[in-house]
């Protein structure tokens, strides 16, 4: 199979089921931003190659599951209204995020002020993935009634929270420092 098709050379792309839209269509922006967040999560995880701590494998497993679900969320965003998706996001997927957030959060120092995105490379890249996820959420919200599954916005919203806590968690596991926001600059 060839990677290039030349079908997008004039600024159009196909959604699932073949509907052609402009490459700057809000739906394309939404799933493209999910793809960008997914790639940043992958970059964050690549920094763990040389790191080791108890729980690393479980952490990687959870993150790979999130990446897989996020890929499917992108497919839902790429599916036009009235069409069936091959995989559907469910409330249970959101609950998984919340359960993991709660599990990690109970071992983290309570936040009493804002922190700057910082720490080790993995943590910083997860903070970047979080901000990309927030952009995906803003874009998906813009789709309004065009969303085939209203849980998509909820999942993306919770995912940004998940990535924030994951960044803090891995930073703690690897002995990184959280830098508090200073109000007096």
C-alpha positions in Angstrom: 0.0 0.0 0.0 1.3 3.4 -0.9 1.4 6.1 1.7 0.7 8.9 -0.7 -2.5 9.1 -2.7 -2.4 12.6 -4.1 -6.1 12.9 -3.4 -5.4 15.7 -0.8 -3.3 17.9 -3.1 -6.1 20.4 -3.6 -6.8 20.9 0.1 -9.5 18.3 0.6 -9.5 15.1 2.6 -11.9 12.2 3.2 -13.8 11.5 6.4 -14.7 8.0 7.2 -17.3 6.7 4.6 -15.6 8.9 2.0 -17.3 12.3 2.4 -14.8 15.0 1.1 -14.2 18.1 3.2 -11.7 20.9 3.3 -8.5 20.1 5.3 -9.3 23.0 7.6 -12.8 21.8 8.4 -13.5 21.9 12.1 -14.0 18.1 12.2 -10.6 17.6 10.6 -9.1 20.1 13.1 -10.6 18.1 16.0 -9.4 14.7 15.0 -6.1 16.1 13.8 -5.5 17.7 17.2 -6.3 14.3 18.9 -3.7 12.8 16.7 -1.2 15.5 17.7 -2.0 14.9 21.4 -1.5 11.1 20.8 1.9 11.7 19.2 3.0 13.9 22.1 2.0 11.2 24.6 4.1 8.8 22.5 7.0 11.2 22.7 6.6 11.5 26.5 6.7 7.7 26.8 9.8 7.5 24.7 11.7 9.4 27.3 11.0 6.5 29.8 13.2 4.1 27.8 16.2 4.7 30.1 14.1 5.1 33.3 13.1 2.5 35.7 10.8 2.5 38.7 8.3 0.2 40.4 5.1 0.6 38.4 6.7 1.7 35.2 5.2 -1.2 33.2 1.7 -0.6 34.6 2.1 3.1 33.8 3.1 2.3 30.2 0.2 -0.1 29.8 -2.3 2.5 31.0 -0.9 5.1 28.7 -0.9 2.8 25.7 -4.6 2.1 26.4 -5.3 5.8 26.5 -3.5 6.2 23.2 -5.6 3.5 21.6 -8.8 5.0 22.9 -7.7 8.4 21.8 -7.1 7.0 18.3 -10.7 5.7 18.3 -12.0 9.1 19.6 -10.3 10.6 16.5 -12.2 8.1 14.3 -15.5 9.1 16.0 -14.6 12.7 15.2 -13.9 11.7 11.6 -17.3 9.9 11.2 -20.0 12.1 9.6 -23.4 12.5 11.3 -25.8 9.7 10.6 -23.1 7.1 10.0 -22.2 4.2 12.3 -18.8 4.2 14.0 -17.0 0.8 14.1 -15.9 1.5 17.8 -17.9 3.6 20.2 -16.7 5.5 23.2 -18.6 4.6 26.3 -19.0 6.0 29.8 -16.8 3.2 31.1 -13.9 4.7 29.2 -14.3 8.0 31.1 -14.7 6.1 34.4 -11.4 4.4 33.7 -9.7 7.8 33.5 -11.4 9.0 36.7 -10.4 5.9 38.6 -6.8 6.2 37.6 -6.7 9.9 38.4 -8.0 9.1 41.9 -5.5 6.3 42.3 -2.5 8.4 41.3 -3.7 11.5 43.1 -3.9 9.8 46.5 -0.1 9.4 46.4 0.7 12.9 45.3 1.3 15.9 47.5 -1.9 18.0 47.5 -1.7 21.1 45.4 -2.1 24.4 47.2 -1.1 26.6 44.3 -0.6 26.4 40.5 2.5 24.7 39.3 4.5 25.4 36.1 4.7 22.7 33.5 8.1 21.3 34.5 10.0 18.4 36.0 11.6 15.7 33.9 11.3 15.3 30.1 8.4 12.8 30.4 6.4 15.0 32.8 7.0 18.1 30.6 5.9 16.3 27.5 2.8 15.0 29.2 2.0 18.6 30.2 2.4 19.5 26.5 0.0 16.6 25.6 -2.4 18.0 28.1 -2.5 21.4 26.5 -2.9 19.9 23.1 -5.8 17.8 24.5 -7.4 21.0 25.7 -7.2 22.4 22.2 -8.8 19.2 20.9 -11.6 19.7 23.4 -12.2 23.4 22.4 -12.3 22.3 18.7 -14.6 19.4 19.4 -17.0 21.7 21.4 -17.2 23.8 18.3 -18.7 20.9 16.4 -21.8 21.1 18.6 -24.6 19.0 17.1 -22.3 17.6 14.5 -20.7 15.3 17.1 -21.9 11.7 16.6 -21.2 10.9 20.2 -21.6 13.5 23.0 -19.2 11.5 25.2 -16.3 12.6 23.0 -16.1 16.0 24.6 -16.4 14.5 28.1 -13.6 12.0 27.4 -11.3 14.6 26.0 -12.0 16.9 29.0 -11.2 14.1 31.4 -8.2 13.1 29.4 -6.6 16.5 30.0 -7.1 16.1 33.7 -5.7 12.6 33.5 -2.6 13.9 31.6 -2.0 16.6 34.3 -2.1 14.0 37.1 0.0 11.5 35.0 2.6 14.3 34.5 2.7 14.9 38.3 2.8 11.2 39.0 5.7 10.3 36.7 7.5 13.4 37.9 7.3 12.2 41.5 8.3 8.6 40.5 11.4 9.9 38.8 12.3 12.5 41.5 11.5 15.5 39.4 10.8 18.9 41.0 7.5 20.7 40.6 8.0 24.4 40.3 5.3 26.5 42.0 3.9 29.5 40.2 5.2 32.6 41.8 2.7 35.4 42.2 5.3 38.1 42.8 7.1 38.6 39.5 
